Amino acid sequence: MKEFFKNSFAKVYYDDTLDALFLEYIGKVPNDEQFILVNKALLDAFTKLKTQKVVADIRKMGIISLASQEWVLKSLFPALIKHLDGKKLYHAQLLDAKEILSKVSAANIKNKSTQVAEGFEVRQFNDETELKSFLKNIEVS
């Protein structure tokens, strides 16, 4: 486990056993500026790694604004995909089924993610074990 970033509400780390980069929210995001700061740290870490897997653990994130959601779709996802230079990006979200606010934001991003690139989709999980099984079974190119 290698940590790239940590503040009071989020951390970015690489799990080598799953070959995946994680953005885990450990508290509610205070504002758009802080949301983008954390996601830029995720992008920076991603460009230093060879992985094709990114996980956003948004169980404690709270709701994010439409502007932040648009930033993910128009800036973050395209930059992650560009870095992979033709390889497939695997993106998963870990949700809390009882946390309605983050689920709304996540559903919006998932539904619009198909417009980012052909074949790109966001997978959603409510169960950590299922998520880890999915990550372990991805055959990357």
Phi, psi and omega in degrees: 000122179240122180270132180255332186201145173203136170222198186289343183232358182205156172216149179240124181212157178254127177257105184289337178290333178254356185050051184220144174264129182248139165245110182249122175274123181256003177192177181288140179286126184290324183194175181300317182301316180290323177300313181293321177304312181296318181289332172292325175296321176299312180298316179300315179296318182300320182289346178267354184246169178256002184288157174247006186246129177229133180237133173250111176270099188253022183298332182244012187291324189082193181271145174243152185292163175298325178297318178292321177298317178297322179299318178300314183288324186264336183242306186294301183303312179300324179291320177297314180295317179300318180300327182283349172050055176098342176282158183279137173267130175251117182237130179232150175241136175255118186246156170259117184301336181269348184267092187295318186298312180290330178296324179296311178299315182297317180297320179298313180295316180300313183296324181271348184296333181295342179277348184289312180202151180297132178082356181271132175214155177260126177264141181241141181224144173256351186236126182296323180296317177297319178300311182297322177296316177302312182297319181293330185268001176286129175259105183276154182266000000 
